[in-house]
Amino acid sequence: MKKIIFLLISFLFVSNSYSNGVGVVNASQGTYLKLAGTKIETSVQLQISITKTSQVFLNNLGADKTVGYAFPLPDGASSIGLRWKLNGEWHTAPVSPTPQDTNLPGGAMNTNLRNYLGERPMFFSIPEMVKRDSTLIVELSYVQFLKYDFGNVYYDYKNDYTLIQNQTVEYQELTFDLSSPRTIDSIRLVSTNPLTSIINNGNSATVISNQYSAVPSVNFRIKYSLNSNELGLFSYSTRIPDTLLPDSLGGFFMFVAEPNPGQTSEIINKVFTLILDRSGSMSGTKIVQAKNAASFIINNINPGDKFNIVDFESNVYNFRNNHVLYTLQSRDSALQYVAGINAGGGTNISGAFSTAVPQFNTANDSTANIIIFLTDGMATVGITERTALLNHVSNLINLTETEIFLYSFGIGTDVDQQLLTLMSSQNNGYAEFLLNDELESRITNFYLRIKNPVLLSPTVSFSSPDINNVFPDPLPNLYIGQQMIVAGRYTSPGPTTVTLSGRAFNQPVTYEYTLGRTDSADTRYQFLTKVWAKQKIENMLVQYYSLNPNSPEAIALKQKIIDLSVAYGVISPFTSFGNPSTVVGPEETFEDLNIPGNYKLVENYPNPFNPSTTIKFIVNKNITTVATLRIYNSAGVLVAELKINLRGKGIYEAVWNAENFASGVYFYSVDFGDEILTSKMLLLK
């Protein structure tokens, strides 16, 4: 297999992030390295984000320490790069063909750490001891699809670090860069973090929020809205030389589609059932939110729809024996029924589907036939083995001879995610997994989306025969106000016609668009390699989880997932970040840099520092003059000024001793007379 050698920095221009990582010294006792600073850089193309988030940690614990890095990955994100800086050297972790080691120093996680890290933490053991009073910088990168609803997109960064550390950090910096072929109607910092600047040029926008010497206690949230009249298909492509690829499948493309339904935007009639888990584990907040979500759905049913409610614990109950037409009377009766639901008993999933599915026998494919399934646990009553339960549900649906769309929502930490994922994907739907306090908002938003289908059972075709490896496969259903993200490969450049076909509103529907395919490498879109690999891995995982893991088919498929993950540097459940493959020292040579322009700042070293640091810069111009180095504190006050004699091209440096200065962020500028360059550094004592 050829080795993929994309440099991460070549496309991680800036990124979307979710939360600060933790330098864990003792997980059970809650002992951590001190977070001294955090930096989030964000780049988004439409709704595809690449993340680079870095934290500076200080070992102020009085001795050398073994450290584990833990990061709370957001839902749906895939890690694509990790590096760390220790003792003045950057180390890059390759993707290893082994699952991640979830052990942390000090044993089991305490409650605060477990709550902070959430459901999908990423773990990495720093191979070297972190010396007393030294600093560790960790930088994690990942790709994520941001959630999109009716033109609105939200970006969240869990900056509240008080569960881990309730102390001042020297800096909290967020830069959010958005690029979109659709007009950006608005963008704003919704959270109460300080706004440094915001710019919206229509098709590009930037939000910057910087805060210094403050406790990180407020989560970042940015909301942007795309023009609702500019619908259609928006595509990106790049072509990487075959010698740099681990395969010979050709270039990479991605498109984001949101068809304009036009005259077909009337409401399709639906027949749907809400299956509601009311077992004992749903007690408390979860059953209250589930009942509120059910009441919201009932209050928003369209005239002409039919519906029913099936609720279960060890026993199974239903609102009516069959679907009933929505009327004011049936609405009020259903609301009263939901109000009387209480939690208790076991979890009889097979019994719930045995009751709900046969009720669709009288439905047909001229309506949208939908099951919304809410549960928070494993099956404990009836059929409890996963494969047998999947077969049971599949057989029930096949007997109806009706196409049913099954959407599952898993609540909390004890749910069988593989069961819900397979059950939904095998029946034209998908599964979502949410925290205990997200149930009501996520279900209500979901129902608003599916009220009006645009494209059911969609398929995609291309006028050019050289398109291959298109994912996801099959395509998800598309509803008004939602988008479809598709990635694939191609061997020949040039335009091709994309045809999206399916059903909506009781009739066949087709949308045609033009997709461009470049014949060269476009550095703006190098992230497409990661997007495609992420989509393919997720598609293969659905297949894998439907097999017996000990079968030859599953073993072979698992190896293919591992190979793809390692080759493209996208972490999967079977891979992890391994031992360092490269070390980049602090020294750079003028000959190697080959810089554009006349001047360049080289990162001061060490940084963070105590008490002195060396500031370097490169001159690529034959001049004889005096450059002025000025140093400012975080309040903008000039605290030091140094002169450097320049004698032609070369690398120059100046040492600043900050022994008499306080810890904090300092900014410096180098004035060459015809140009001024600026940067920042961190003093930690």
C-alpha positions as CSV (number, residue, x, y, z in Angstrom):
1,M,0.0,0.0,0.0
2,K,1.3,3.4,-0.9
3,K,1.9,5.8,2.0
4,I,-0.3,8.9,2.2
5,I,1.9,11.9,3.0
6,F,-0.5,14.8,3.3
7,L,0.9,17.1,5.8
8,L,-1.8,18.0,8.3
9,I,-0.8,21.6,8.3
10,S,-1.4,21.8,4.6
11,F,-5.1,21.9,5.1
12,L,-5.7,22.6,8.8
13,F,-5.7,26.3,8.0
14,V,-8.1,26.8,11.0
15,S,-10.9,24.8,12.6
16,N,-14.0,24.1,14.5
17,S,-13.6,22.9,18.1
18,Y,-15.7,21.7,20.9
19,S,-13.9,21.7,24.2
20,N,-10.6,22.1,26.1
21,G,-8.6,18.9,26.8
22,V,-7.4,17.9,30.2
23,G,-3.8,17.0,31.3
24,V,-4.7,14.1,33.7
25,V,-2.2,13.2,36.5
26,N,-4.6,11.3,38.7
27,A,-8.0,10.6,37.3
28,S,-9.6,9.3,40.6
29,Q,-8.3,12.0,42.8
30,G,-8.9,14.9,40.3
31,T,-5.2,15.9,40.0
32,Y,-4.5,17.7,36.7
33,L,-1.8,19.9,35.1
34,K,-2.8,23.5,35.3
35,L,-4.4,24.9,32.1
36,A,-2.5,28.0,31.3
37,G,-4.0,28.9,27.9
38,T,-6.3,27.6,25.2
39,K,-6.5,28.5,21.5
40,I,-9.3,27.5,19.1
41,E,-9.0,28.2,15.4
42,T,-12.0,27.4,13.2
43,S,-12.5,27.0,9.5
44,V,-15.9,26.1,8.0
45,Q,-16.8,25.5,4.4
46,L,-20.7,25.7,4.4
47,Q,-21.1,23.2,7.3
48,I,-17.9,21.2,7.1
49,S,-15.5,22.1,9.9
50,I,-11.9,21.2,10.5
51,T,-10.7,21.6,14.1
52,K,-7.4,22.6,15.5
53,T,-7.6,23.2,19.3
54,S,-4.5,23.5,21.5
55,Q,-4.0,23.8,25.2
56,V,-0.9,24.9,27.2
57,F,-0.5,23.0,30.5
58,L,1.9,23.8,33.3
59,N,3.2,21.2,35.7
60,N,3.1,23.1,39.0
61,L,2.7,20.0,41.1
62,G,6.3,19.9,42.5
63,A,7.6,16.8,40.8
64,D,7.9,15.1,37.4
65,K,4.6,13.6,36.3
66,T,3.1,10.9,34.0
67,V,0.3,12.6,32.1
68,G,-2.7,11.3,30.1
69,Y,-4.4,13.7,27.7
70,A,-8.2,13.4,27.5
71,F,-10.5,15.4,25.2
72,P,-14.3,15.4,25.0
73,L,-15.0,14.8,21.3
74,P,-18.3,16.1,20.1
75,D,-21.0,13.9,18.6
76,G,-20.1,12.8,15.0
77,A,-16.5,14.2,15.1
78,S,-13.6,12.1,13.8
79,S,-10.0,12.8,15.0
80,I,-7.5,13.4,12.3
81,G,-4.3,14.6,13.9
82,L,-2.6,15.0,17.3
83,R,0.8,16.5,18.2
84,W,2.4,17.8,21.4
85,K,5.3,19.9,22.4
86,L,7.5,19.0,25.3
87,N,11.0,20.1,26.2
88,G,11.1,22.4,23.1
89,E,10.3,19.7,20.6
90,W,7.1,19.0,18.6
91,H,6.1,15.3,18.4
92,T,3.5,14.0,15.9
93,A,1.4,10.9,16.7
94,P,0.7,8.6,13.8
95,V,-2.5,6.6,13.5
96,S,-2.0,3.1,15.1
97,P,-3.9,0.0,14.0
98,T,-5.0,-0.7,17.6
99,P,-8.0,0.6,19.6
100,Q,-7.2,3.5,22.0
101,D,-6.1,2.8,25.5
102,T,-8.8,4.3,27.7
103,N,-6.8,3.9,31.0
104,L,-5.8,7.2,32.7
105,P,-3.1,7.7,35.4
106,G,-4.7,7.2,38.8
107,G,-7.4,4.7,37.7
108,A,-11.1,5.3,37.3
109,M,-12.3,8.8,36.6
110,N,-13.9,10.9,39.3
111,T,-17.4,12.2,38.7
112,N,-16.4,15.7,37.6
113,L,-13.9,14.4,35.0
114,R,-16.4,11.8,33.7
115,N,-19.1,14.4,33.4
116,Y,-16.8,16.8,31.7
117,L,-15.4,14.3,29.1
118,G,-18.9,13.1,28.1
119,E,-19.8,10.1,26.1
120,R,-17.0,10.0,23.5
121,P,-13.7,11.1,25.0
122,M,-10.4,10.7,23.2
123,F,-7.4,9.5,25.2
124,F,-3.7,9.7,24.6
125,S,-0.8,8.9,26.9
126,I,2.1,11.4,26.7
127,P,5.1,9.0,26.3
128,E,7.5,11.2,28.3
129,M,7.4,12.4,31.9
130,V,6.4,16.1,32.1
131,K,9.1,17.7,34.2
132,R,8.5,19.8,37.2
133,D,7.7,23.5,36.4
134,S,7.8,22.7,32.6
135,T,5.0,23.2,30.1
136,L,3.2,20.8,27.8
137,I,1.3,21.9,24.7
138,V,-1.2,19.5,23.1
139,E,-2.9,20.2,19.7
140,L,-5.8,18.0,18.5
141,S,-7.4,18.2,15.1
142,Y,-10.7,16.7,13.9
143,V,-13.3,16.9,11.2
144,Q,-17.0,17.4,12.0
145,F,-20.3,18.1,10.1
146,L,-22.1,21.0,11.9
147,K,-25.8,20.6,12.4
148,Y,-27.9,22.5,10.0
149,D,-31.6,23.5,10.3
150,F,-33.5,25.7,7.8
151,G,-30.4,27.7,6.9
152,N,-29.2,28.1,10.5
153,V,-26.0,26.6,11.7
154,Y,-24.6,26.6,15.3
155,Y,-21.0,26.3,16.3
156,D,-20.4,25.4,20.0
157,Y,-17.2,25.2,22.0
158,K,-17.4,24.0,25.6
159,N,-15.1,26.5,27.1
160,D,-16.5,26.2,30.6
161,Y,-13.6,24.4,32.4
162,T,-14.8,24.9,36.0
163,L,-15.5,21.2,36.6
164,I,-11.7,20.7,36.1
165,Q,-10.2,23.9,37.2
166,N,-11.7,27.1,38.7
167,Q,-8.6,29.2,38.2
168,T,-7.5,32.1,35.9
169,V,-5.9,31.1,32.6
170,E,-3.6,33.5,30.8
171,Y,-5.5,33.5,27.5
172,Q,-8.7,32.1,25.8
173,E,-8.6,32.8,22.1
174,L,-11.1,31.8,19.4
175,T,-10.9,32.5,15.7
176,F,-13.8,31.4,13.6
177,D,-13.5,31.7,9.8
178,L,-16.5,30.8,7.6
179,S,-16.5,30.5,3.8
180,S,-19.8,29.8,1.9
181,P,-21.0,30.0,-1.7
182,R,-24.4,30.8,-0.3
183,T,-24.8,34.3,1.1
184,I,-24.1,34.6,4.8
185,D,-27.2,36.6,5.9
186,S,-25.9,37.0,9.4
187,I,-23.3,35.8,11.9
188,R,-23.0,36.6,15.6
189,L,-21.5,35.5,18.8
190,V,-24.5,34.3,20.7
191,S,-22.7,33.6,24.0
192,T,-21.5,36.2,26.5
193,N,-17.8,35.8,25.7
194,P,-16.1,39.1,24.9
195,L,-16.3,39.9,21.2
196,T,-13.0,41.2,19.8
197,S,-14.2,41.6,16.2
198,I,-16.7,40.3,13.7
199,I,-16.7,40.7,9.9
200,N,-19.2,39.5,7.3
201,N,-18.4,40.0,3.6
202,G,-21.3,38.0,2.3
203,N,-19.5,34.9,1.3
204,S,-16.9,34.9,4.0
205,A,-17.0,35.9,7.6
206,T,-14.7,36.0,10.7
207,V,-15.5,36.1,14.4
208,I,-12.7,36.6,16.9
209,S,-13.1,36.4,20.7
210,N,-10.0,36.9,22.9
211,Q,-9.9,37.1,26.7
212,Y,-6.9,37.3,29.0
213,S,-6.3,36.6,32.7
214,A,-9.8,35.2,33.3
215,V,-11.5,32.0,34.5
216,P,-12.8,29.9,31.5
217,S,-16.4,29.6,32.7
218,V,-18.5,30.5,29.6
219,N,-19.1,28.2,26.6
220,F,-18.6,29.7,23.1
221,R,-21.6,29.7,20.7
222,I,-21.7,31.2,17.2
223,K,-24.8,31.2,15.0
224,Y,-24.8,32.0,11.3
225,S,-27.6,32.0,8.8
226,L,-27.4,31.2,5.1
227,N,-29.7,32.8,2.5
228,S,-32.8,30.6,2.3
229,N,-33.4,31.5,-1.4
230,E,-30.1,30.2,-2.6
231,L,-30.8,26.5,-2.6
232,G,-29.4,23.8,-4.8
233,L,-26.1,21.9,-5.0
234,F,-22.7,23.3,-4.0
235,S,-19.6,21.3,-4.8
236,Y,-15.9,21.1,-4.0
237,S,-13.1,19.0,-5.6
238,T,-9.4,18.5,-5.5
239,R,-7.0,16.2,-7.3
240,I,-4.1,14.7,-5.4
241,P,-1.2,13.0,-7.4
242,D,-1.6,9.3,-7.3
243,T,2.0,9.0,-5.9
244,L,0.8,10.6,-2.7
245,L,-2.3,8.5,-2.3
246,P,-2.7,5.0,-0.7
247,D,-5.0,4.0,-3.6
248,S,-5.7,4.7,-7.2
249,L,-9.3,5.8,-7.0
250,G,-8.6,9.3,-8.3
251,G,-9.6,12.8,-7.2
252,F,-11.9,13.8,-4.3
253,F,-15.3,15.6,-4.5
254,M,-18.0,16.6,-2.1
255,F,-21.3,18.2,-2.6
256,V,-23.9,19.7,-0.2
257,A,-27.4,19.5,-1.6
258,E,-30.6,21.2,-0.5
259,P,-33.1,21.0,-3.4
260,N,-35.7,23.7,-3.7
261,P,-39.0,21.7,-3.6
262,G,-40.8,24.6,-5.4
263,Q,-44.4,23.7,-6.3
264,T,-44.2,20.4,-4.5
265,S,-43.9,22.0,-1.0
266,E,-47.3,20.9,0.0
267,I,-47.5,18.7,3.0
268,I,-47.3,14.9,2.5
269,N,-49.7,12.8,4.5
270,K,-48.0,10.7,7.2
271,V,-48.8,7.7,9.2
272,F,-46.6,7.6,12.2
273,T,-46.2,5.9,15.6
274,L,-44.3,7.2,18.6
275,I,-42.8,4.3,20.6
276,L,-41.9,5.6,24.0
277,D,-39.8,3.8,26.6
278,R,-41.4,4.2,30.1
279,S,-39.2,1.7,32.0
280,G,-37.8,2.4,35.4
281,S,-34.6,3.9,34.1
282,M,-36.6,6.7,32.4
283,S,-37.7,8.0,35.8
284,G,-37.1,11.6,36.7
285,T,-36.1,14.2,34.2
286,K,-36.0,11.8,31.2
287,I,-39.6,10.8,31.4
288,V,-40.7,14.4,31.9
289,Q,-38.8,15.5,28.8
290,A,-40.0,12.5,26.8
291,K,-43.6,13.3,27.7
292,N,-43.0,17.0,26.8
293,A,-41.5,15.9,23.4
294,A,-44.5,13.6,22.8
295,S,-46.9,16.4,23.6
296,F,-45.1,18.7,21.2
297,I,-45.4,16.2,18.4
298,I,-49.1,15.7,19.0
299,N,-49.7,19.4,19.0
300,N,-47.9,19.7,15.6
301,I,-49.4,16.9,13.6
302,N,-50.6,18.0,10.2
303,P,-54.3,17.7,9.2
304,G,-54.7,14.5,7.2
305,D,-52.1,12.6,9.2
306,K,-52.7,9.4,11.2
307,F,-50.9,8.6,14.4
308,N,-50.6,6.4,17.4
309,I,-48.6,6.1,20.6
310,V,-47.1,2.8,21.9
311,D,-45.5,3.0,25.4
312,F,-43.7,0.2,27.1
313,E,-41.9,-1.2,30.1
314,S,-42.1,-4.9,30.9
315,N,-45.6,-4.6,29.5
316,V,-46.7,-2.8,26.3
317,Y,-49.6,-0.3,26.0
318,N,-50.9,1.9,23.3
319,F,-53.1,4.9,22.8
320,R,-55.3,3.2,20.3
321,N,-55.3,-0.3,18.7
322,N,-54.7,1.3,15.3
323,H,-53.6,4.6,13.8
324,V,-56.3,7.3,14.2
325,L,-56.9,10.4,12.0
326,Y,-55.7,13.6,13.5
327,T,-58.6,15.7,14.8
328,L,-58.9,18.1,17.6
329,Q,-60.7,15.4,19.6
330,S,-58.0,12.8,18.9
331,R,-55.3,15.4,19.7
332,D,-56.8,16.2,23.1
333,S,-57.3,12.5,23.9
334,A,-53.7,11.7,23.0
335,L,-52.4,14.6,25.2
336,Q,-54.4,13.3,28.1
337,Y,-53.0,9.8,27.5
338,V,-49.4,11.1,27.5
339,A,-50.0,13.0,30.7
340,G,-50.9,9.8,32.4
341,I,-47.7,7.9,31.5
342,N,-45.4,7.0,34.4
343,A,-42.0,5.2,34.5
344,G,-41.4,1.8,36.0
345,G,-40.6,-1.8,35.1
346,G,-38.3,-3.5,32.6
347,T,-37.4,-2.7,28.9
348,N,-39.5,-4.8,26.5
349,I,-38.3,-3.5,23.1
350,S,-39.4,-6.6,21.1
351,G,-42.9,-6.4,22.6
352,A,-43.2,-2.7,21.7
353,F,-42.4,-3.4,18.1
354,S,-44.6,-6.4,18.0
355,T,-47.5,-4.1,18.9
356,A,-46.5,-1.1,16.8
357,V,-45.4,-2.5,13.5
358,P,-48.4,-4.6,12.5
359,Q,-50.6,-1.5,12.8
360,F,-48.9,-0.3,9.5
361,N,-50.6,-3.2,7.6
362,T,-53.3,-0.9,6.5
363,A,-50.9,1.8,5.3
364,N,-49.3,2.1,1.8
365,D,-46.4,3.7,0.1
366,S,-48.4,6.8,-0.9
367,T,-47.9,8.1,2.6
368,A,-44.7,8.7,4.7
369,N,-44.8,5.8,7.2
370,I,-42.7,6.7,10.2
371,I,-41.7,5.2,13.6
372,I,-40.1,7.4,16.1
373,F,-38.4,5.3,18.8
374,L,-37.2,6.7,22.2
375,T,-35.3,4.5,24.6
376,D,-32.6,4.9,27.3
377,G,-31.5,1.3,27.9
378,M,-30.8,-2.2,26.8
379,A,-33.6,-4.8,26.3
380,T,-34.2,-6.7,29.5
381,V,-37.6,-8.3,28.7
382,G,-38.6,-10.3,25.7
383,I,-36.0,-10.7,23.0
384,T,-32.7,-9.3,24.5
385,E,-30.0,-10.6,22.1
386,R,-29.1,-7.9,19.6
387,T,-29.1,-10.0,16.4
388,A,-32.3,-11.8,17.3
389,L,-33.9,-8.5,18.1
390,L,-32.8,-7.0,14.8
391,N,-34.2,-10.0,12.9
392,H,-37.5,-9.7,14.8
393,V,-38.0,-6.1,13.9
394,S,-37.0,-6.7,10.3
395,N,-39.4,-9.7,10.0
396,L,-42.3,-7.6,11.4
397,I,-41.6,-4.8,8.9
398,N,-41.3,-7.1,6.0
399,L,-44.7,-8.7,6.8
400,T,-46.4,-5.3,6.4
401,E,-45.2,-5.1,2.8
402,T,-44.9,-1.3,3.4
403,E,-41.9,1.0,3.4
404,I,-41.4,2.2,7.0
405,F,-38.9,4.9,8.0
406,L,-37.5,4.2,11.5
407,Y,-35.8,6.9,13.5
408,S,-34.3,6.0,16.9
409,F,-33.2,8.2,19.7
410,G,-30.9,6.8,22.4
411,I,-30.9,8.7,25.7
412,G,-28.0,8.6,28.2
413,T,-25.1,6.3,28.6
414,D,-26.7,2.8,28.9
415,V,-28.4,2.6,25.5
416,D,-27.4,-0.1,22.9
417,Q,-26.0,2.2,20.2
418,Q,-25.2,-0.6,17.8
419,L,-28.7,-1.9,18.0
420,L,-30.3,1.5,17.3
421,T,-27.9,2.4,14.5
422,L,-28.5,-0.9,12.7
423,M,-32.2,-1.0,13.3
424,S,-32.6,2.5,11.9
425,S,-30.1,2.2,9.0
426,Q,-31.8,-1.0,7.9
427,N,-35.1,0.7,7.7
428,N,-34.5,3.9,5.8
429,G,-33.8,6.1,8.9
430,Y,-31.0,6.9,11.3
431,A,-30.2,7.0,15.0
432,E,-29.2,9.9,17.2
433,F,-27.8,9.7,20.7
434,L,-28.4,12.5,23.2
435,L,-27.7,13.4,26.8
436,N,-30.4,13.3,29.4
437,D,-31.1,17.0,29.2
438,E,-31.2,17.2,25.4
439,L,-34.3,15.0,24.8
440,E,-37.0,17.5,24.5
441,S,-35.2,20.0,22.3
442,R,-33.7,17.4,20.0
443,I,-36.9,15.5,19.5
444,T,-39.0,18.6,18.8
445,N,-36.4,19.9,16.3
446,F,-36.3,16.5,14.6
447,Y,-40.1,16.4,14.2
448,L,-40.2,19.9,12.7
449,R,-37.7,18.6,10.1
450,I,-39.5,15.5,9.0
451,K,-43.0,17.1,8.7
452,N,-42.3,17.9,5.1
453,P,-40.2,15.3,3.1
454,V,-38.4,16.6,0.0
455,L,-36.8,13.3,-1.2
456,L,-37.7,9.9,0.2
457,S,-35.5,6.8,-0.6
458,P,-33.2,9.0,-2.7
459,T,-30.6,7.7,-5.2
460,V,-27.8,9.5,-7.0
461,S,-26.4,9.0,-10.5
462,F,-23.8,10.8,-12.6
463,S,-23.5,11.4,-16.3
464,S,-19.8,10.5,-16.2
465,P,-19.0,6.8,-15.7
466,D,-15.8,7.4,-13.8
467,I,-17.4,8.5,-10.5
468,N,-16.8,5.9,-7.8
469,N,-16.9,5.2,-4.0
470,V,-19.8,7.6,-3.3
471,F,-20.9,7.8,0.4
472,P,-23.1,7.6,2.3
473,D,-24.7,4.6,0.7
474,P,-27.6,4.5,0.8
475,L,-28.4,8.2,0.8
476,P,-30.5,9.5,3.8
477,N,-34.0,10.9,3.3
478,L,-34.1,14.6,2.7
479,Y,-36.6,16.9,4.4
480,I,-37.4,20.6,4.0
481,G,-34.8,22.8,5.7
482,Q,-32.1,20.0,5.7
483,Q,-29.1,19.2,3.6
484,M,-27.4,16.1,2.2
485,I,-23.6,15.8,2.3
486,V,-22.1,13.4,-0.2
487,A,-18.4,12.6,-0.9
488,G,-16.8,10.5,-3.6
489,R,-13.9,9.9,-6.0
490,Y,-13.4,10.5,-9.7
491,T,-10.7,9.6,-12.3
492,S,-11.4,12.3,-15.0
493,P,-11.7,16.0,-14.6
494,G,-14.5,18.2,-16.0
495,P,-18.2,18.8,-15.4
496,T,-20.7,16.0,-14.8
497,T,-24.4,16.0,-14.3
498,V,-25.6,14.9,-10.8
499,T,-29.2,13.5,-10.7
500,L,-30.9,13.1,-7.4
501,S,-34.0,10.9,-7.7
502,G,-36.7,9.7,-5.2
503,R,-40.2,10.2,-4.1
504,A,-42.0,13.1,-2.4
505,F,-45.5,14.2,-2.1
506,N,-46.9,11.0,-3.7
507,Q,-45.0,11.4,-6.9
508,P,-41.5,10.7,-8.4
509,V,-39.1,13.7,-8.0
510,T,-35.8,14.4,-9.8
511,Y,-33.3,17.1,-9.4
512,E,-30.3,17.7,-11.7
513,Y,-27.2,19.8,-11.0
514,T,-23.7,20.3,-12.5
515,L,-20.7,19.0,-10.5
516,G,-17.3,20.3,-11.4
517,R,-14.1,18.2,-11.0
518,T,-10.8,19.9,-11.0
519,D,-7.6,18.4,-12.6
520,S,-5.3,19.9,-10.0
521,A,-4.7,20.1,-6.3
522,D,-6.7,22.8,-4.7
523,T,-5.1,23.5,-1.3
524,R,-8.3,25.1,0.0
525,Y,-10.1,21.8,-0.3
526,Q,-7.5,19.3,1.0
527,F,-9.9,18.5,3.8
528,L,-11.9,16.5,1.3
529,T,-9.6,13.6,1.7
530,K,-10.6,13.4,5.4
531,V,-14.3,14.0,4.7
532,W,-14.4,11.2,2.1
533,A,-12.5,8.8,4.4
534,K,-14.8,9.7,7.3
535,Q,-17.9,8.9,5.2
536,K,-16.5,5.6,3.9
537,I,-15.4,4.5,7.4
538,E,-18.9,5.2,8.8
539,N,-20.5,3.3,6.0
540,M,-18.3,0.3,6.5
541,L,-19.0,0.4,10.3
542,V,-22.7,0.0,9.7
543,Q,-22.0,-3.1,7.6
544,Y,-19.5,-4.4,10.2
545,Y,-22.0,-4.1,13.1
546,S,-24.6,-6.1,11.2
547,L,-22.2,-9.1,11.1
548,N,-21.1,-11.6,13.7
549,P,-17.8,-10.0,14.8
550,N,-16.1,-13.5,14.7
551,S,-17.2,-14.3,11.1
552,P,-14.7,-14.2,8.3
553,E,-16.7,-11.4,6.6
554,A,-16.5,-9.2,9.7
555,I,-12.8,-9.9,10.3
556,A,-12.0,-9.0,6.7
557,L,-14.1,-5.8,6.9
558,K,-12.6,-4.8,10.2
559,Q,-9.1,-5.0,8.6
560,K,-10.3,-2.8,5.7
561,I,-11.5,-0.2,8.1
562,I,-8.2,-0.3,9.9
563,D,-6.2,0.1,6.7
564,L,-8.4,3.0,5.5
565,S,-8.1,4.7,8.9
566,V,-4.3,4.4,9.0
567,A,-3.9,5.4,5.4
568,Y,-6.0,8.5,5.6
569,G,-5.3,9.4,9.2
570,V,-8.9,9.4,10.4
571,I,-9.4,7.6,13.7
572,S,-12.0,4.7,13.8
573,P,-13.2,2.5,16.7
574,F,-10.4,0.1,15.8
575,T,-7.5,2.6,15.6
576,S,-5.9,5.3,17.8
577,F,-3.0,7.8,18.0
578,G,0.2,5.9,18.6
579,N,3.8,6.6,19.4
580,P,5.4,9.7,17.8
581,S,6.6,9.3,14.3
582,T,8.3,12.7,13.8
583,V,10.0,15.3,16.0
584,V,10.4,18.9,14.9
585,G,13.0,20.8,16.9
586,P,13.0,24.6,17.5
587,E,15.8,25.4,15.1
588,E,15.1,26.4,11.5
589,T,17.6,27.4,8.8
590,F,17.2,30.2,6.4
591,E,17.9,28.0,3.4
592,D,15.2,25.6,4.3
593,L,12.5,28.2,4.8
594,N,12.6,29.8,1.4
595,I,10.2,32.4,2.6
596,P,8.0,34.7,0.4
597,G,8.3,38.4,1.0
598,N,11.1,40.3,2.8
599,Y,10.5,39.4,6.4
600,K,9.2,36.5,8.6
601,L,8.9,36.0,12.3
602,V,10.0,32.6,13.6
603,E,8.2,31.5,16.8
604,N,10.1,32.6,19.9
605,Y,11.7,29.8,21.8
606,P,10.9,28.6,24.4
607,N,7.2,29.6,24.4
608,P,5.8,29.5,27.0
609,F,9.0,30.7,28.8
610,N,10.5,31.5,32.2
611,P,12.3,33.8,32.7
612,S,13.8,34.5,29.2
613,T,13.0,33.8,25.6
614,T,14.7,34.2,22.2
615,I,12.8,36.1,19.5
616,K,13.9,35.2,16.0
617,F,13.1,36.7,12.6
618,I,14.3,36.2,9.0
619,V,15.4,39.0,6.7
620,N,15.2,38.1,3.0
621,K,16.4,41.5,1.7
622,N,19.8,43.2,1.4
623,I,19.4,46.1,3.8
624,T,21.5,47.8,6.4
625,T,19.3,49.4,9.1
626,V,18.2,49.1,12.7
627,A,15.1,47.1,13.5
628,T,13.1,47.9,16.7
629,L,11.7,45.1,18.9
630,R,8.8,46.4,21.1
631,I,7.2,44.3,23.8
632,Y,3.7,45.0,25.3
633,N,1.7,43.5,28.1
634,S,-1.9,42.3,27.6
635,A,-3.2,45.8,28.4
636,G,-1.3,47.2,25.4
637,V,1.3,49.0,27.6
638,L,4.9,49.1,26.2
639,V,7.2,47.3,28.7
640,A,10.4,46.8,26.8
641,E,12.2,48.0,23.6
642,L,15.3,46.5,22.0
643,K,17.3,47.5,18.9
644,I,18.8,45.0,16.4
645,N,21.3,45.9,13.8
646,L,20.5,44.4,10.4
647,R,23.3,43.6,7.9
648,G,21.7,42.0,4.9
649,K,19.9,38.7,4.5
650,G,19.9,36.2,7.4
651,I,18.4,35.0,10.6
652,Y,18.4,37.5,13.5
653,E,17.5,37.0,17.2
654,A,17.1,39.0,20.4
655,V,16.8,37.7,24.0
656,W,14.2,39.2,26.3
657,N,14.7,38.5,30.0
658,A,11.4,38.8,31.8
659,E,12.6,38.0,35.3
660,N,11.0,41.2,36.8
661,F,7.7,40.8,35.0
662,A,4.5,38.9,36.0
663,S,3.1,35.8,34.3
664,G,0.8,36.5,31.4
665,V,0.5,37.0,27.7
666,Y,2.8,39.5,26.0
667,F,2.7,40.9,22.5
668,Y,5.8,41.8,20.5
669,S,6.4,43.7,17.2
670,V,9.4,44.0,15.0
671,D,9.6,47.3,13.1
672,F,11.7,47.1,10.0
673,G,11.0,50.7,8.9
674,D,9.0,49.6,5.8
675,E,7.0,46.8,7.5
676,I,5.9,45.7,11.0
677,L,5.4,42.1,12.1
678,T,3.7,41.1,15.3
679,S,3.1,38.0,17.4
680,K,2.6,37.0,21.1
681,M,4.2,34.8,23.8
682,L,3.4,33.5,27.2
683,L,5.4,34.0,30.4
684,L,4.6,31.3,33.0
685,K,6.2,31.5,36.5
